[in-house]
Each structure stands twice: as structure tokens, then as C-alpha cells.
């Protein structure tokens, strides 16, 4: 899963015992050589799904990390592209990779924008927010959007209990809860705290109109429902 250019076991251990912000500062130079980077197929699928909703003038990548989502905003033709992240280290990598975009160091719970964007996206970051933080997170993104603006992100269907990945993610989340119970500062990263039902409820409470569109690139489950969908939350 890791290339020779990626972090060592020791470096990952040090990161895991740090805060979220400092941990990503440490990991940033090697982040794109880890399996934590958003896979290209998610970016491509999201770009395809969002094209019919454009054109977009100004677009924001929330929790942009090293800038994987900035490429989506570029491919969608948005002239103004901004990435926001809490980690200065990750932003430095994003700036180097995307010199034609702008970047702002900011907490996603208090984004420093007011009705400036007609599109906001986010990839792979929501595990860093506890369920109680979803309402302020969505309210923060809502404030950044112009009337009619769209907040979009992919979300997966629940894993079946028979899946190996179900037990891997359950084990990971359990280990993180134990780690955070006995070690400070906490490192918030969970795989099972962002279910579609709760997310949709909190988006609507923040004022969004919510719809879903399948991402057919990822196939369907045995019952015919999509494995992955794109959440489309529109500010009225």
C-alpha cells in the first residue's frame, strides 16, 4: 500500500500520536505517496457527475489537503479556485502542485468567506469531524456559498457485515477511540461516523436542499443500490 517514497512506520506512529493539524504537517511531504490520498477515480467520477450543473465561476475545496480536489475544480472550468485547510504543511504541498489556485489556512468549522462561491467540494476529510461537529461544519460551508450554490461530495453505502472492509474499518475506529481515550492531544479520524441518513438530516437543518446522484463507476450492491453516490446540497 505504501511506496518507497512514502512515510516509514516510525513516521506514521509519530503522526498518529500528534494532533490532527500537527500530524498532517508532519505527513504532508509524503502524503501523496500514501493510500490516504483521494484515488483518481473518485475525482474523475465527481467531475463527470458535476459537469451538467455548471458552469461554475468560483469554487472552493474544503479541507483541500495537498490539493487533489483542486484538479476537479480546474477540470470543471472554474476561473477562481480556492483551497482551504487547517494544516500549513498540506497547504504548502498544494500551493506547489497548483500555483494557479489560491489557498487559505482555515478551520472548516469557521471558513472566512461569505457568499463567495457557487461550488464547494470536499474529498476524504469528513472522518476528521465528530458527529456533533457536522452541524457547524455544514453551516460554515453554507455561509461560503452564493444563493443557488452547490456543495458536493461523494459518500459510500454502508458496508455489509460480511465484508472484510467492514471489520477493518470497525477495528480501526475502535483502535482510534481507545487511543483518544488514553492519549492527548486527540487525533480525530474515523471511518464510520458519517452515515448518509445523519448527513442528510444535518444538511437540511443547515438550510440545504439535498439530492443524490449515483456514481456508476463504482457499480451497485446486490440489492441494486449504488455503492457510491454524490451528495448534492444546494443553497436555495
C-alpha positions, 0 to 999 in steps of 0.5 A: 500500500505504501511506496518507497517514497512514502512515510516509514512506520516510525513516521506514521506512529509519530503522526498518529500520536500528534494532533490532527493539524500537527500530524498532517504537517508532519505527513504532508511531504509524503502524503501523496505517496500514501493510500490516504490520498483521494484515488483518481477515480473518485475525482474523475467520477465527481467531475463527470457527475458535476459537469451538467450543473455548471458552469461554475465561476468560483469554487472552493475545496474544503479541507483541500489537503495537498490539493487533489480536489483542486484538479476537479475544480480546474477540470470543471472550468472554474476561473477562481479556485480556492483551497482551504485547510487547517494544516500549513504543511498540506497547504504548502504541498498544494500551493506547489502542485497548483500555483494557479489556485489560491489557498487559505489556512482555515478551520472548516468549522469557521471558513472566512468567506461569505457568499463567495462561491457557487461550488464547494467540494470536499474529498476524504476529510469528513472522518476528521469531524465528530458527529456533533461537529457536522452541524457547524461544519455544514453551516460554515460551508453554507455561509461560503456559498452564493444563493443557488450554490452547490456543495458536493461530495461523494459518500459510500453505502454502508458496508455489509457485515460480511465484508472484510472492509467492514471489520477493518474499518470497525477495528480501526475506529475502535483502535482510534477511540481507545487511543483518544481515550488514553492519549492527548492531544486527540487525533480525530479520524474515523471511518464510520461516523458519517452515515448518509441518513445523519448527513442528510438530516444535518444538511437540511437543518443547515438550510440545504436542499439535498439530492443524490446522484449515483456514481456508476463507476463504482457499480451497485450492491446486490440489492441494486443500490449504488455503492457510491453516490454524490451528495448534492446540497444546494443553497436555495 
